[in-house]
Amino acid sequence: MTNQPLSLAAQAILDAATSRWLDVDDDIPSQVAAAALRAAADQVVPDDNPLSFSTGAPQAFEIQRRTTRRQLLAIAAELETQ
């Protein structure tokens, strides 16, 4: 675990996870928030097989999905190392 400052997105998620309904050990809220983000990423932008996209689908759509997933998982990883 590191003590580096979190990004604004990660800090907002951690703040929500450490709200009054979750008043426990310091590591637990960040782990809960990271797990929630990973679950959200899997539901909202699942890891896709590039061959699963339709031939006529816009490439921008595929790029945006991968970017969104990568960003969510990066925040989760940041929270896990907090």
C-alpha positions, -999 to 999 in steps of 0.1 A, spaced: 0 0 0 13 35 -9 4 68 5 5 87 -28 -23 112 -34 -52 97 -53 -66 111 -85 -98 131 -82 -119 102 -95 -104 77 -71 -107 101 -42 -144 107 -49 -150 70 -50 -131 64 -18 -150 92 -1 -183 76 -11 -171 42 2 -160 57 35 -193 75 42 -211 70 74 -225 36 63 -190 21 62 -169 31 92 -143 4 94 -105 -2 89 -87 21 65 -79 -6 39 -114 -21 37 -132 9 20 -106 12 -8 -108 -26 -14 -146 -24 -15 -146 6 -38 -121 -12 -61 -142 -43 -62 -173 -23 -70 -155 -5 -99 -143 -38 -113 -178 -52 -112 -192 -20 -128 -165 -23 -156 -175 -59 -162 -212 -50 -165 -210 -17 -183 -180 -22 -206 -171 -59 -206 -138 -71 -219 -146 -78 -256 -132 -100 -282 -123 -77 -311 -138 -102 -334 -172 -99 -317 -178 -64 -332 -199 -62 -363 -180 -56 -395 -198 -23 -401 -196 -10 -365 -178 23 -361 -142 18 -349 -147 49 -326 -173 29 -306 -148 0 -300 -121 25 -290 -143 43 -266 -155 11 -249 -119 0 -244 -108 34 -231 -137 35 -206 -129 1 -194 -92 9 -190 -100 41 -171 -124 23 -147 -98 -5 -141 -70 20 -136 -90 38 -108 -97 4 -92 -60 -5 -93 -52 29 -78 -76 22 -50 -62 -13 -44 -27 1 -39 -39 29 -16 
